[in-house]
């Protein structure tokens, strides 16, 4: 009985209910009657109690007709099959039945064999659907099991530039990257430390512990995929709307500090700037490498992580300082009193700065450099 499909019979005429129950070879079809009802209201109670797989119902019934009953029962049992029969060949009935996804529509009179044939067809359909659901569940379980490896393979393809952009955009929803406004990349690397380190000879184990530590410590609102790539622990982040990467720098710095306490090895990090799509991951990887290189110049008692945007700001300021060659050129032209060449040199100098599109305050710094040079020259003549 456990493998039998359950059937509910609904008709306001007892004779018809009993006739169907008596004349159809239910057991031979692999079916069992779980209940009978004379109207839709009674039938809904049985739907709640029995969860029938197949429901056979008349349309014309008191209190609640068959179509209204099906509409209510469908909400409770979306996978159940419905067979509707009626003594009236009314188009509206058939049309409504189609809209309710009724499996079969029978017109009275019909024989027990007619009903048996329909039931056998529906039962075979349900067996096939059940197997398909099992197969799908099995495939989903295997996919879920291998998801971390698939994610890593996908992200490595993005990093290397091997995956074409259209493939990246097509596959990213499968890896929790859909509906995200921006992305970023962090590289963690183990720096130098003392020789009496527990992880000497176990570097892969240490990287694995860093990977797990980083994955747990990153903010919950950020979707992160963390994996080992060569000597790096890579964290690829997907941000919610309006998330500022700059706010993450201190948290990453704290992660590095705590990770360094796992052993005597120093853990350093470099953060890329925001990118709008995963197709720009190769660029983000290079930025994170630049930032990580800069981290080796930090005072590693307090700071272990660098944000690439901060380097860009520093480089912009450095570019605004007069070079030794410019100072020498300006000094010589001022001393020679060559106004035309001096004007040309100044114009070229400011043109170079203008092309960098830096904020106004940096122009002021550059102008101050020129004023300072003039004061130095004037002082040399005093």
N, C-alpha and C positions, 0 to 999 in steps of 0.2 A: 504493500500500500504506500510505502514511503516514496516510491518512484512514480506513482500515479499522479496525473494532473487532475486538479480538483475543478468540478463543474457546478455552477449555480443555475437552477432553473427558475425562471420568473414568468408567471402567467396568472391572470385572474380566474381562469377556469381550471378547477381541480382535475377534471377529466383529462385535459390536455397535459397537465403536469405529470399525472400518473401514467398516461399513455407513453410519453417520452421516457419516463423513468423505467417503464416495464419493457418497452419494445426495442430500445437501443442496446446493443451488446457492449456496455460500458467497459467492463473488465477486459474484453478482447481488444478494445481500442487503447487500453492503458489509461483509462479515465475512471474517476469515481465521483459520484454525486455527493457534494458536501452540504447541500441544503436546497430547499425550495421556498418560494415566496409568492404571494398572490398580488403584490403591488410593489411599487418602487420604494416606498418607505420601509417596508419589511426587508426588502432586498438590501437596502443600504446598511441595515443593522448586521445582516449576514456577511456583507462585504467586509465590514470592520472586524468581525469575529473570525471569519474563515479564510480571508485572502484568496478567493478562487482564481484559478488561472484562466478559465473560460466561463463566460456568462452568456446564457441563452435567454432572451427576453422578448415578450410581446410588446407591441407599441401601445395599443389601446388598453389601458388599465385605469382603475379609479385611484383617486388621491394623488398619485404621481405617475405620469405616463412613462413608457419605456425610454423615450429619447431624453427626457429630463433626468431620468434615473442614470442613464449612461453618462450624461454630462457630469453628474456628481460623482459617479463611481470612477470615471476616468481620472479625476483628480487624485483619488486615493490609490488607484491601481493602474499606473500608466503603462505597464507592460502586459496587462491582461488583454485577452481577445474577446470581442463581442460579436455574437450572432443575433441578428434582429429578424423576427418574423412578423408578418402582418397579413390580414385577410383583405387589405385594401391596396390596390395598385395606385398609390397616390405619389405623384412626382415629388411633392414637398417632403414626404417622409424619406424617400430615397436620397434626396438632396441633403437633408439634415444628417442622415446616417453617414454620408460621405464626409461631411464636415467634422463629424465626431470620430472619424477613422474607424468606423465599424468594419469588421473583417468580412462578414458575409451578411447578405440581405435575402431572406427567403420569403416567398409568397405562399400563403395557404391556398389549397391544401398541399402538403408535401409528405412524402413517405418516410418511414423510419430509415430506409436505405439512403434516401436523399440526405437526411440529417447525419447518418453515419459517415457517408462519403465526405461531407463538409467537415465533420469533426476529425476524421483521419487526416485530412489535408492540413487542418489547423494544427493538430498535434505534431505532425511532421515538421511543420514550419517552426513551432515552438522549440522542438528538439534541436533543430538547426541553429536557431537564434541563441539558444542556451550554450551550445558548443562554441558559437562565434564569440559570445561574451566571455567564456572561459579562455578561449585562445587570446582574446584581446587583453584580458586581465593578466594572462601569463606573459604576454609581450610587454605590457606595461610594467609588470614586476621586474622583468629582465632589464627593461630600459632604466627603471629607477635604480636598480642595482649598479648598472654601468654608467649612470649619469655623471658621477665625478670624473671618470676617465674621458667621457665624451665632451664634457665641459672643458677639460684641460686641452684635449686635442683641438677643439674649436678655437680656444683662446690662443694656443700656440700658432694655429694657422693665421689668426688675425695679427699676432705679433710679428710673424715672419713676413707677412704680406703675400703669402701663398694663396689665401682664400680671396677670390674676386669679391668686390664690394656687394654685388647683388646676392651672392651666397651668404655673406655676413648678415645683411639686412633680413634675408629670408629665415635664417636659422636662429637669430638672437632671441626671439620669443620663447624658444624651447629651453633657454638657459637663464630664465628670470631677468632678462635684460630689456624686456619691453616696457613701454610707458615710463621711461627714465629720461630726464632732461639732459643730463651730461654724465661724462665718465672721467676717470682719472686712473693713474697707475702709480703704485709705490714699489720701489725696489728696496729690499732689506738685504744687507750683506754683513757677514761676520768679519770684524776688523781684527787687529792684532791683540794679543793678550798674553798673560803669563804662561809659562810652559807647564806648570802644574795644573793642567786643565783636565777635568774629568772626561771631556769629550775628545781628547787627542786620540786619533785613530778611529773615531766614531763621528766624523764630520757630518755624514748623511743623517745620523740619528739626531745630531744637534740641529741641523736645518729642519728636520721634521718637527722637532719640539718648538722651534721658532715659528714655523708655519701654523701649527695648532694654536700657539699662544696669540699670534697676530689675528687669526681668524676669530678667536673668541673676544678679543679686546676691542676690535673696531666697533664704532657705534652701531646700534641695532637698526637705525633707520637707513643705513647704507647697505645695499646689496653688495657683498664682496665674494670674489672667487680667488682663493689663495692657493698657490701651488709652487713647487720647486722647479726652477729653471736654471740649470748649471749651478753656479755658485750663489745664485740669488734666490731669495724667497720673494715671489711676485704676488702683489695684491692688486687685482683689477676691481675698481669700485664703480658702482652705478648710483648716482645721486638722486634724491627726490628733488622736486622743484625748489628753486631759490636757496639751495645748499651752497655755502661758501667754503671752498677748499681751504682757504686761509685759516678758517676756524679749526681745521683738522690737524694743522701742523703741530700744535702743542700736544694733542692726544697721541700723535705718532711719535713725538719726542719722548713722551712718558712711556709708551710701549717699548721703545728702544732701551730706555733706562732700566725698566723692569726686566726686559729680556736679557740684558747684560748681567743681571744679578743671578741668572740661572747658572752661569759659570763665570770664569774670569775673562771670557772673551767679550769684546766690545761689539755691540750691534749698532750699525749705522743705517740711515735710510735717506732716500731721495724721492721727492714727490713731483710728479709732472703737473703741468697746468691742466685746466679742464679741456676736454675735447667733446665735440657735439655728437660724434658717432664712433663706433668701434672700428670703423675703417681707418681712423687716424691713430690706432694703437702703436704702429711703428714709430710715429713721431713722438708720442707720449713716452715710449720706452727710451728713446734717445734723450729726451728731456730729463727723465728720472735718472738716467746714467750720469748726465752732467751734474745734476743736483747731488747725487750720491758722491761723486768725485769731490765736490765742494765740501761735503760733510767731513771729509778727512782733514780739512783745515780748521775745523771748529775746536773750541775748547771742550774736550770730551768729558769734562767733569759735570757739565750742565746740559750741553746741547749735542744732540746726536743725529738730528734730522734737518734737512734743508728742502725748502719749497722752491722749485725752479723759477717761479715768478719773482721771488726775492733776489735771486741771482741776476735776473734780467734788469731789475731796478738798479742794482749796484753797478752792472756793466754800463747801463745808460749814464749813470753819474760819472763813472770813470771816463767814458767817451767824451764827456763835456769838459774835461780838464785839458788845458793847453799841453801839447806835447813839447818835448825839448826842442824839436826841430822848428815848431811854430814859434816858440819863444825866441829862438836864435834869429829866425827870419824877421820877426817884428822888431826886435832890438836893432838889428843891422839897418833895416829900412828907416827906422826913426832917427838913428844916428846919422844916416846919410841924408835925411831930409827929403827922401824921394816920395812925395805925396801920392803920385799916381800909382806907383807899384804898391805902396802901403794900403791904399784904398782897395786895390784889386785883391791883395792878400786877405784883408779883413772880410771882404765880400765872399770870397771863396770859403773862408773859415766858417762864417755864419750860414752859408748855403749848406755846408756839410751837416751842421747841427739841425738846420730846418728840415732836412730830409729824414731825420730820425723821429720826427713827430713826438717830441717829448713834452711834458707839461711845462707851463710858463715858469715855474720856480727853477727848473733846470736851465732855462735860458738865462735867468738871473744869475745863477751860479757861474755860467760861462762868461757872462758880461763882467762879473766881478773878477774873474781870472785876468781879463784884459786890463781892468783898472789897476789891479795889483801889479801887473807887469809895468804899466806906465809909472806907478809910484816908485817901483824899484829903479827904473831908468832915471827918473827925476832925482832920486836920492843919490844915485851915483855921480850926478853932476853938481850936487850941492857942496 
